[in-house]
Amino acid sequence: MSIKLTESDYLDLKILVEETLDNVESMCSFDESISNLEQMQEILERVNHSHQ
């Protein structure tokens, strides 16, 4: 199954992930959440690159 995001959706998701990651990192005790968010960010990057 392939996921197709519009560029607008991709950018919105990317910003949300980055902001959430920054917020969680500032709280210092959410290693698993940070890891999950980083993985989501990587997936978004891969999806974006595959559609360019």
C-alpha positions in Angstrom: 0.0 0.0 0.0 1.4 3.3 -0.9 0.7 6.6 0.9 0.3 9.6 -1.3 0.4 13.0 0.4 -0.1 16.3 -1.2 2.8 18.7 -0.8 0.6 20.8 1.5 -0.2 17.8 3.7 3.4 16.8 3.8 4.6 20.2 4.9 1.9 20.5 7.5 2.8 17.1 8.9 6.5 17.8 8.8 6.0 21.1 10.8 3.8 19.3 13.3 6.3 16.6 13.9 9.2 19.0 14.2 7.2 21.2 16.7 6.1 18.2 18.7 9.7 16.8 18.7 11.0 20.1 20.0 8.3 20.2 22.7 9.0 16.7 23.9 12.8 17.1 23.9 12.5 20.1 26.2 10.7 17.9 28.8 13.7 15.5 28.8 11.9 12.3 29.9 10.2 11.0 26.7 12.9 9.0 25.0 10.5 6.6 23.4 8.2 9.4 22.1 11.2 11.3 20.7 12.3 8.1 18.9 8.8 7.6 17.5 8.6 11.2 16.3 12.0 11.0 14.7 10.9 7.8 12.9 7.8 9.6 11.7 9.9 12.4 10.4 12.1 10.0 8.5 9.1 8.3 6.9 7.7 11.7 5.8 11.0 12.5 4.3 11.1 9.2 2.4 7.5 9.7 1.2 8.3 13.2 0.0 11.4 12.1 -1.9 9.6 9.3 -3.6 7.1 11.7 -5.1 9.6 14.2 -6.4 
